[in-house]
Amino acid sequence: MKIFRARSFTADRAWGATDIANMGGITTRLHWTDQPYRWHVNDGEEVFAVLDGRVEMKYRENGVEHSTILETGDVFHATVGTEHVAHPLGEARILVVEREGSV
């Protein structure tokens, strides 16, 4: 049993993370960042929940780029093949659930 306090979590680098659980090859990780990630496509689905801060999520559907602001408490679900990139607006703490080893 362990409790994770998202608002006080930090890392030594952008997108640094602590592992929370691995449930049959599906990982749950808490990330801290103050820098954008990079455009990518996961090798499966991804659930991206903003626990603290705000994140601009950019994604492409049928070659068209979209953007939305995710507030604390918002969840983004990237389906298989969804190209996306997260840009935090200041510091953010994010819970990511995805297949183990995914980008």
Buried (B, 14 or more C-beta within 10 A) or exposed (E): EEEEEBEEBEBEEBBBBEEBEEEEEBBBBBBBBBEBBEEBBBEBBBBBBBBBBBBBBBBBEEEEEEEEEBEBEBEBEBEEEBBBBBBBEEBBBBBBBBBEEBE
